Amino acid sequence: MSIAKRLIIKAGASYDGDFKIVPVNGGYIEVKTSVGLFSVKVNIKNFDGSKAHLSNSFYNLGDQNHLDGSRGNSDEDEPNSPKLRIECKFTPNRPIPGNHLLFGNDFTYPIRDFLPTSLLQTGLKFFTWFISKTVKGDVYNDKPFLYGLALNSFTFISESEKENLQTKLLGVTKEQDFNFLEKLSVVDGAKDSLKIPDKSLDRKKYFNNLSHAKDFTFLESIPYILQFDTNYLNMSDSKYSVSIPTFAGKTFDIDVLRYANDTLNNFNWVIKVDGYEGVGFGETGLVLNFALANEELHATNGSEKEKRAKETSSKSSLDTNTVD
């Protein structure tokens, strides 16, 4: 029987606590944490997930069958939707200064023995130059990490009450640069003294200035949408790769499966308060774990993916046999 590495996605309030399976291309799940309430969902194009996802996840947005073929309703797809979207509705349980809320990736084990030193150095350098000036990290640490300010790391941030949970896409300037209309600066009718730009790309540049981040506060009991979109991570059909932007529109590409093994098989997306020093520092909020599981190729009788393949095959057969 053939073996494949399939993705399993879980969410929790700590690294070693109880985790919940996240339905991919489905709805939200709630995670209560010490810093506030998170409602999180994950969308992945052509998601071919592990057995834990068969009955709750969809191959793509807009599908009407789960991966195992059972009926369900996925959210509608959007034009120019990314390969990966992580969306959180975050309601803080206390005021959090903008220069204290962090978002990023980490590992709970060393990776230096599995990845070439030159690859790690180059990846970190380009990530810092092109993605966020506030990113700090240590890829040689026993628990490697890359953290940046939430204010300029997320693709879209807005007070959900002001936007009625809707995101307006203004355009895609490059393959990966999504530009949204936001409403982040007006809360309870207060005067917009911070002059935060209303376009997401401008907001990210604005908060590269740490003094601006210090002046902003995530307010208690106000729900915020924190949305991360990327085409740099490809997780389609059990194939996994990372592309890091470099110069002249080119990318530095890494085939994850080339390096994955029984140890190097998972990483975390993390939202936390403080803790630029690394894993275990600061106050952990949301931990979203992406892991690869070795599984036998499963038959998913009637799955949306197989259904489409059969329809395509049937149509091709009819076209071939048609007599004019």
RADAWO-V740349 format. One record per residue. N is the residue number from 1. RES is the residue in three letters. OMEGA is omega in radians with two decimals (none if undefined). Layout:
# RADAWO-V740349
N|RES|OMEGA / N|RES|OMEGA
This chain:
# RADAWO-V740349
1|MET|-3.14 / 2|SER|3.13 / 3|ILE|3.09 / 4|ALA|3.02 / 5|LYS|-3.08 / 6|ARG|-3.02 / 7|LEU|3.00 / 8|ILE|-3.05 / 9|ILE|-3.10 / 10|LYS|3.12 / 11|ALA|3.12 / 12|GLY|-3.10 / 13|ALA|3.12 / 14|SER|-3.12 / 15|TYR|-3.05 / 16|ASP|3.14 / 17|GLY|3.12 / 18|ASP|3.12 / 19|PHE|3.05 / 20|LYS|3.02 / 21|ILE|3.12 / 22|VAL|3.09 / 23|PRO|-3.10 / 24|VAL|-3.06 / 25|ASN|3.10 / 26|GLY|-3.08 / 27|GLY|-3.11 / 28|TYR|2.86 / 29|ILE|-3.11 / 30|GLU|3.07 / 31|VAL|3.09 / 32|LYS|-3.09 / 33|THR|-3.13 / 34|SER|3.14 / 35|VAL|3.13 / 36|GLY|-3.10 / 37|LEU|3.07 / 38|PHE|2.89 / 39|SER|-2.96 / 40|VAL|2.99 / 41|LYS|-3.10 / 42|VAL|3.04 / 43|ASN|3.12 / 44|ILE|3.10 / 45|LYS|3.11 / 46|ASN|-3.10 / 47|PHE|-3.12 / 48|ASP|-2.89 / 49|GLY|-3.11 / 50|SER|-3.11 / 51|LYS|-3.14 / 52|ALA|-3.10 / 53|HIS|-2.98 / 54|LEU|-3.03 / 55|SER|-3.07 / 56|ASN|-3.03 / 57|SER|-3.10 / 58|PHE|3.12 / 59|TYR|3.10 / 60|ASN|2.98 / 61|LEU|3.14 / 62|GLY|3.13 / 63|ASP|-3.13 / 64|GLN|3.07 / 65|ASN|3.00 / 66|HIS|-3.13 / 67|LEU|3.14 / 68|ASP|3.11 / 69|GLY|3.12 / 70|SER|-3.06 / 71|ARG|3.09 / 72|GLY|3.14 / 73|ASN|3.07 / 74|SER|3.06 / 75|ASP|3.08 / 76|GLU|3.05 / 77|ASP|-3.14 / 78|GLU|3.04 / 79|PRO|3.11 / 80|ASN|3.12 / 81|SER|-3.04 / 82|PRO|3.06 / 83|LYS|3.12 / 84|LEU|3.00 / 85|ARG|2.99 / 86|ILE|-3.12 / 87|GLU|3.11 / 88|CYS|2.87 / 89|LYS|-3.02 / 90|PHE|3.08 / 91|THR|-3.11 / 92|PRO|3.08 / 93|ASN|3.07 / 94|ARG|3.08 / 95|PRO|3.14 / 96|ILE|3.11 / 97|PRO|-3.07 / 98|GLY|3.13 / 99|ASN|3.13 / 100|HIS|-3.12 / 101|LEU|-3.06 / 102|LEU|3.07 / 103|PHE|3.11 / 104|GLY|-3.09 / 105|ASN|2.99 / 106|ASP|3.09 / 107|PHE|3.10 / 108|THR|3.14 / 109|TYR|-3.14 / 110|PRO|3.12 / 111|ILE|-3.04 / 112|ARG|-3.13 / 113|ASP|-3.05 / 114|PHE|-3.09 / 115|LEU|3.13 / 116|PRO|-3.13 / 117|THR|-3.12 / 118|SER|3.13 / 119|LEU|-3.14 / 120|LEU|-3.12 / 121|GLN|-3.12 / 122|THR|-3.14 / 123|GLY|-3.13 / 124|LEU|-3.11 / 125|LYS|-3.12 / 126|PHE|3.13 / 127|PHE|-3.12 / 128|THR|-3.11 / 129|TRP|-2.91 / 130|PHE|-3.03 / 131|ILE|-3.14 / 132|SER|3.13 / 133|LYS|-3.11 / 134|THR|-3.13 / 135|VAL|3.01 / 136|LYS|-3.12 / 137|GLY|3.07 / 138|ASP|-3.08 / 139|VAL|3.12 / 140|TYR|3.13 / 141|ASN|3.03 / 142|ASP|3.03 / 143|LYS|-3.03 / 144|PRO|-3.10 / 145|PHE|2.98 / 146|LEU|-3.13 / 147|TYR|3.02 / 148|GLY|3.08 / 149|LEU|3.07 / 150|ALA|-3.05 / 151|LEU|3.11 / 152|ASN|3.08 / 153|SER|3.14 / 154|PHE|3.12 / 155|THR|-3.08 / 156|PHE|3.02 / 157|ILE|3.11 / 158|SER|2.97 / 159|GLU|-3.00 / 160|SER|-3.13 / 161|GLU|-3.12 / 162|LYS|-3.05 / 163|GLU|-3.08 / 164|ASN|3.09 / 165|LEU|3.14 / 166|GLN|3.06 / 167|THR|-3.14 / 168|LYS|3.14 / 169|LEU|3.13 / 170|LEU|-3.14 / 171|GLY|3.07 / 172|VAL|-3.04 / 173|THR|3.04 / 174|LYS|3.14 / 175|GLU|-3.00 / 176|GLN|-3.03 / 177|ASP|3.14 / 178|PHE|-3.10 / 179|ASN|-3.06 / 180|PHE|2.93 / 181|LEU|-3.05 / 182|GLU|2.98 / 183|LYS|-3.07 / 184|LEU|-2.91 / 185|SER|-3.08 / 186|VAL|3.12 / 187|VAL|3.11 / 188|ASP|3.08 / 189|GLY|-3.13 / 190|ALA|3.12 / 191|LYS|-3.11 / 192|ASP|-3.09 / 193|SER|-3.10 / 194|LEU|-3.13 / 195|LYS|3.11 / 196|ILE|3.13 / 197|PRO|-3.13 / 198|ASP|3.11 / 199|LYS|-2.97 / 200|SER|-3.14 / 201|LEU|3.10 / 202|ASP|3.10 / 203|ARG|3.14 / 204|LYS|3.09 / 205|LYS|-3.11 / 206|TYR|-3.08 / 207|PHE|2.90 / 208|ASN|3.03 / 209|ASN|-3.04 / 210|LEU|3.12 / 211|SER|3.07 / 212|HIS|3.13 / 213|ALA|3.13 / 214|LYS|-3.10 / 215|ASP|-3.12 / 216|PHE|3.09 / 217|THR|2.93 / 218|PHE|-2.96 / 219|LEU|3.11 / 220|GLU|3.04 / 221|SER|3.05 / 222|ILE|3.12 / 223|PRO|3.11 / 224|TYR|2.96 / 225|ILE|3.06 / 226|LEU|-3.02 / 227|GLN|3.12 / 228|PHE|3.12 / 229|ASP|3.07 / 230|THR|2.93 / 231|ASN|3.13 / 232|TYR|3.12 / 233|LEU|3.13 / 234|ASN|-3.13 / 235|MET|-3.06 / 236|SER|2.99 / 237|ASP|3.07 / 238|SER|3.01 / 239|LYS|-2.97 / 240|TYR|3.12 / 241|SER|3.11 / 242|VAL|3.07 / 243|SER|3.13 / 244|ILE|-3.09 / 245|PRO|3.10 / 246|THR|-3.08 / 247|PHE|3.02 / 248|ALA|3.10 / 249|GLY|-3.14 / 250|LYS|3.13 / 251|THR|3.04 / 252|PHE|-2.94 / 253|ASP|-3.13 / 254|ILE|3.05 / 255|ASP|-3.04 / 256|VAL|-3.08 / 257|LEU|3.11 / 258|ARG|-3.06 / 259|TYR|-3.07 / 260|ALA|3.08 / 261|ASN|-3.08 / 262|ASP|3.08 / 263|THR|3.13 / 264|LEU|-3.03 / 265|ASN|3.11 / 266|ASN|3.05 / 267|PHE|-3.07 / 268|ASN|2.80 / 269|TRP|-3.01 / 270|VAL|2.91 / 271|ILE|-3.10 / 272|LYS|3.09 / 273|VAL|-3.10 / 274|ASP|3.09 / 275|GLY|3.05 / 276|TYR|-3.08 / 277|GLU|3.09 / 278|GLY|-3.13 / 279|VAL|3.14 / 280|GLY|3.09 / 281|PHE|-3.11 / 282|GLY|-3.12 / 283|GLU|-3.07 / 284|THR|3.02 / 285|GLY|-3.13 / 286|LEU|2.99 / 287|VAL|3.14 / 288|LEU|-3.02 / 289|ASN|3.03 / 290|PHE|-3.09 / 291|ALA|3.06 / 292|LEU|3.13 / 293|ALA|3.06 / 294|ASN|-3.11 / 295|GLU|2.98 / 296|GLU|3.10 / 297|LEU|-3.06 / 298|HIS|3.01 / 299|ALA|-3.05 / 300|THR|-3.06 / 301|ASN|3.05 / 302|GLY|3.13 / 303|SER|-3.12 / 304|GLU|-3.14 / 305|LYS|-3.13 / 306|GLU|3.12 / 307|LYS|-3.14 / 308|ARG|3.14 / 309|ALA|3.13 / 310|LYS|3.14 / 311|GLU|3.12 / 312|THR|3.14 / 313|SER|-3.13 / 314|SER|3.14 / 315|LYS|3.14 / 316|SER|3.14 / 317|SER|3.13 / 318|LEU|3.14 / 319|ASP|-3.12 / 320|THR|-3.05 / 321|ASN|-3.12 / 322|THR|3.11 / 323|VAL|-3.14 / 324|ASP|none
